[in-house]
Amino acid sequence: MVAVLKKITMLRERVQDWTSYPFSIPTINHLKELSLHSRICFLAGENGTGKSTLLEAIAAHYGFGPEGGNRNFSNDSTESNHSIDPLRRALRLSFDKRTGAGFFLRAESFFNVASHIDNLDKEPAPAPPISTYYGSRSLHTRSHGETFFTLLELKFRRNGLFLLDEPEAALSPQRQLAFLILIHDVLRKHKDAQFIISSHSPVLLGYPGAQILSFDDGRIHEITYEETAPLQIVRRFLNYRENFLDEVFKETPSLFKEKAK
């Protein structure tokens, strides 16, 4: 699969302060250039390693709303948007074909996007209500998981750049498998569709032929599915559950001490 967004470059001469956020994050600090060779790319790694930060900057550069949505949400102004702006300005995105279409989906701010749609529909307008394009009713009227997957089905079945930040947070394991089927169907039918997904899910990370970029060890580097930490941890848990948990429980005091430092 040939990537639509093929290269992400850090224009390092545009960075004024490498010690300030988000450039203080090691992976962002060391970023020079990323080449994408698949139309589905996963960003993997521990919390705080910069996955969501880079994804948000790509979304902002592309014109998506800072809390999610498509280019129609681009005028939203949030603290997150301001903090990520220096990184947005320092990035160059190189495309084989830029359609301008797509969607940015953040699990943690999805509630705010749904509320924004409801608020816009309260304003008088000559056009059909925005909710018409989101299942014809408020996204708040469904469960979080149902709403999330409904949005995937309505907004992701076309050409475009689709960015998702930890979608598994709203999806059961069964829904995650259904999401993989949806991705497969979209990529098969739409040659100019591309997915970039930040994820901890061993189910999602297992998509065949996906490029996986690890943010661990202070640098962004490509790894195989077998090398992903979520797979290794879940596999060890399932195969050696009692011994694994005994080890984890013994390490708990030291883990809390590390977090407290």
Secondary structure in CASP SS format (residue, H / E / C, confidence):
PFRMAT SS
TARGET T0000
AUTHOR 0000-0000-0000
METHOD secondary structure of the structure
MODEL  1
M C 1.00
V C 1.00
A C 1.00
V C 1.00
L E 1.00
K E 1.00
K E 1.00
I E 1.00
T E 1.00
M E 1.00
L C 1.00
R H 1.00
E H 1.00
R H 1.00
V C 1.00
Q C 1.00
D C 1.00
W C 1.00
T C 1.00
S C 1.00
Y C 1.00
P C 1.00
F C 1.00
S C 1.00
I C 1.00
P H 1.00
T H 1.00
I H 1.00
N H 1.00
H C 1.00
L C 1.00
K C 1.00
E E 1.00
L E 1.00
S E 1.00
L C 1.00
H C 1.00
S C 1.00
R C 1.00
I E 1.00
C E 1.00
F E 1.00
L E 1.00
A E 1.00
G C 1.00
E C 1.00
N C 1.00
G C 1.00
T C 1.00
G C 1.00
K H 1.00
S H 1.00
T H 1.00
L H 1.00
L H 1.00
E H 1.00
A H 1.00
I H 1.00
A H 1.00
A H 1.00
H H 1.00
Y H 1.00
G C 1.00
F C 1.00
G C 1.00
P C 1.00
E C 1.00
G C 1.00
G E 1.00
N C 1.00
R H 1.00
N H 1.00
F H 1.00
S C 1.00
N C 1.00
D C 1.00
S C 1.00
T C 1.00
E H 1.00
S H 1.00
N H 1.00
H H 1.00
S H 1.00
I H 1.00
D H 1.00
P H 1.00
L H 1.00
R H 1.00
R H 1.00
A H 1.00
L E 1.00
R E 1.00
L E 1.00
S E 1.00
F E 1.00
D C 1.00
K C 1.00
R C 1.00
T C 1.00
G C 1.00
A C 1.00
G E 1.00
F E 1.00
F E 1.00
L E 1.00
R E 1.00
A C 1.00
E C 1.00
S C 1.00
F H 1.00
F H 1.00
N H 1.00
V H 1.00
A H 1.00
S H 1.00
H H 1.00
I H 1.00
D H 1.00
N H 1.00
L H 1.00
D H 1.00
K C 1.00
E C 1.00
P C 1.00
A C 1.00
P C 1.00
A C 1.00
P C 1.00
P C 1.00
I H 1.00
S H 1.00
T H 1.00
Y H 1.00
Y H 1.00
G C 1.00
S C 1.00
R C 1.00
S C 1.00
L H 1.00
H H 1.00
T H 1.00
R C 1.00
S C 1.00
H H 1.00
G H 1.00
E H 1.00
T H 1.00
F H 1.00
F H 1.00
T H 1.00
L H 1.00
L H 1.00
E H 1.00
L H 1.00
K H 1.00
F C 1.00
R C 1.00
R C 1.00
N C 1.00
G E 1.00
L E 1.00
F E 1.00
L E 1.00
L E 1.00
D E 1.00
E C 1.00
P H 1.00
E H 1.00
A H 1.00
A H 1.00
L C 1.00
S C 1.00
P H 1.00
Q H 1.00
R H 1.00
Q H 1.00
L H 1.00
A H 1.00
F H 1.00
L H 1.00
I H 1.00
L H 1.00
I H 1.00
H H 1.00
D H 1.00
V H 1.00
L H 1.00
R H 1.00
K H 1.00
H C 1.00
K C 1.00
D C 1.00
A E 1.00
Q E 1.00
F E 1.00
I E 1.00
I E 1.00
S E 1.00
S C 1.00
H C 1.00
S C 1.00
P C 1.00
V C 1.00
L H 1.00
L H 1.00
G H 1.00
Y C 1.00
P C 1.00
G C 1.00
A C 1.00
Q E 1.00
I E 1.00
L E 1.00
S E 1.00
F C 1.00
D H 1.00
D H 1.00
G H 1.00
R C 1.00
I C 1.00
H E 1.00
E E 1.00
I E 1.00
T C 1.00
Y H 1.00
E H 1.00
E H 1.00
T C 1.00
A H 1.00
P H 1.00
L H 1.00
Q H 1.00
I H 1.00
V H 1.00
R H 1.00
R H 1.00
F H 1.00
L H 1.00
N H 1.00
Y C 1.00
R H 1.00
E H 1.00
N H 1.00
F H 1.00
L H 1.00
D H 1.00
E H 1.00
V H 1.00
F H 1.00
K H 1.00
E H 1.00
T H 1.00
P H 1.00
S H 1.00
L H 1.00
F H 1.00
K H 1.00
E H 1.00
K H 1.00
A H 1.00
K C 1.00
END
